[in-house]
Amino acid sequence: MSHRLGDRPLPGDRRQHDADAATLASLGYRSEFRREMSPAANFALGFTYLSPVVGIYTLFAVGLVSGGPAMIWWLVIVGVGQLLVALVFGEVVSQFPVAGGVYPWARRLWGRRWAWMTGWIYLIALLTTIAGVVYGSGPFLAQLLGFTPGTSSTITCALILLALALAINLMGTKWLATAAVVGFSAELMGALAVGWWLLLTERHQSLSVIFETGDVVGHSGGYLSAFMAAALIGIYQYYGFEACGDVAEEVPDPSRQIPKAMRMTIYVGGAAAIFVCLALLLAVSDYARVIDGTDADPVTTILHEAFGETGTKVVLVVVMMSFLSCALSLMAAASRLLYAYARDDMVPGARLFRTFLPGRHVPPYAMVVAAVAPAVIVLGSVFSTKALTSIISFATLGIYLGFHMVTAAALRARLLGWVPSGPFTLGRWGLVVNAAAPAYGVLAMVNMAWPRSPGLPWYDNWLVALSAAIGVGIGGLYLVLARPHERSDALAGDAIPAPVDSDRPSPPAEGAIR
């Protein structure tokens, strides 16, 4: 027997609701969200954030120019590394199923100051990622609408997508969940259909091309240097699984369901990304034209050759659904993070950002920030000749830094006595996986920030590292001067059995639940 949302809950649902509320209360919170996101929708949210179509279509040309067809192996290498991160996150969210993701996780694992910096870095990176996704969608939406290609049309289309994502998000969790499921279904079916059609009718290369290491790409530093530069396509692809945990207070039985959804996001999203990338690689008729810049948009070229003008527009509709779903998921993640900050009084304007929209049970002002800030970044791209690569590189480094502040906090907590106590744990493998995850993260971040253009001015060559340093520096300066962590009395550092620092307050008294 089933029931619709809004009907009286069945006894089992009521028991689960009460259990979820009790778990949250034990962590010091009372939720204003509605648990209207099913486990399937939670997985779909992570999948559409990770979005194989968005990741591959956006950076296919960049990866191919940088490392040739062998760049596809980064989707395997990074997939393994990010699975380690997802496993660590699974243990943490299973014990601390609180809205906001990395900020509350870092808070419980380490303390208020570490959590504030983690959330700051991740929020800036999320807002920049939203800008990167909608900017990357611009050329595809411009084609669909018949606009003249160019920077102006790209920016206009990016702003249209942002406005649409904000409107849907403001309608509430149920609409977000529905949009995630529809986006997931359309993206997966579209990716499979397009991929199989390309493999069956537009295959111009043999499978052996993905093992090419020197004949396709010429690079002064040898092929290893070229291959390392191509890592961005894999590194950019494999995040989004953490969004499953950002909405922990909107999912029934989150301690069990969210770790599972995170792993499924990696498995299904990674397999789909590899398949899409392989189909496109084998459909390129002339790699030299892509690498020398003659064919600057190989994805559009392939689609036109395979489907014609009308067929391409149909494919672009599916592609745009993928971009919209991805933007929706990102915006939801950013708004929940800002809300979590505000609920703990850790940000200026906290009362505004923790305000809920009556009847919709979502924080509208936090969502507006998650749309306006990316819009400003998109508008600023008019001054950059390589806006997309710069936006994505900075965003990705920031996301990884935020991720691995959590994995480092988890490793520290584990060494100080933390034993994960949620329904999902890694058991005896926990320490090994937890140590490997930040080690992988450091290598990935060094590779992202490594300067590879000696002919450019030093500040341009070090742009990614400098941007990250400026972002961290501004956050650190604010933390020292404004001391936002001192405004909050919410629990912190309580994952570790013994009190190890002054950051940890006493447990909340009866009636002090936030």
Buried (B, 14 or more C-beta within 10 A) or exposed (E): EEEEEEEEEEEEBEEBBEEBBEBBEEBBBEBBBBBBBBBBBBBBBBBBBBBBBBBBBBBBBBBBBBBBBBBBBBBEBBBEBBBBBBBBBBBBBBBBBBBBBBBBBBBBBBBBBBBBBBBBBBBBBBBBBBBBBBBBBBBBBBBBEEBEEEBEBBBBBBBBBBEBBBEBBBBBBBBBBBBBBBBBEBBBEBBBEBBEBBBEEBEBBEEEBBEBBEEBBEBEEEBEBBBBBBBBBBBBBBBBBBBBBBBBBBBBBBBBBBBBBBBBBBBBBBEBBBBBBBBBBBBBBBBEBBBEEEBEBBBBBBBBBBBEEEBBBBBBEBBBBBBBBBBBBBBBBBBBBBBBBBBBBBBEBBEBBBBBBEEBBBBBBBBBBBBEBBBEBBEEBEEEEEBBBBBBBBBBBBBBBBBBBBBBBBBBBBEBEBEBEBEBBBEEEBEEBBBBBBBBBEEBBEBBBBEBEEEEEEEEBBBBBBBBEEBBEEBBEBBEEEEBBEBBBBBBBBBBEEEBEEBBBEEBEEEEEB
